Amino acid sequence: YNNSDWIKLIINGSEDISLTQSDISVNNGSLSNFKRVDTTTYSTHLHPSSVGLVSAFVLENSIFDVANNSNDVSSNKFLWNYDNVAPTITITSNDISDNSNTDNSYVNLTITSNEPINGLQTSSFTLKNCVATNLTGNNGDSSYNLLINTSDWTSNQNATIQIAANQVSD
């Protein structure tokens, strides 16, 4: 998965070749900046059209060598999962409702994402009036559990738990 606006593709021939941009088949994307690098190499930028699988390959019988022989099979397919949509994360608890009170020293939180995420750590959270004591879940999960300790609270203190932007990736 990648969320770049474009990826540079390099097309290498095993000998001197001629190739045009129209010889490259693209699904869910477009090409730009097509150019010959040297006698055996071409480069181009592949731009996604929408979220999802983007593919590109050189069509059969489209590359010609100096003796006018063509490739009799298409090239391998370059596949790219384009994803520029940030994950949505929700924090809930079965121990306490949002904006309510509890006398519990520990509160279990469930962190749920709309898609698998990577990089979530206890340091990903901004905490006020509580301490994160245990985070369970693995990179690539969409659900994690966080245990927070509220034992240092003085009466009528509100705990705040947030995840700032750019703390996880999908």
Salt bridges, closest charged atoms under 4 A:
none
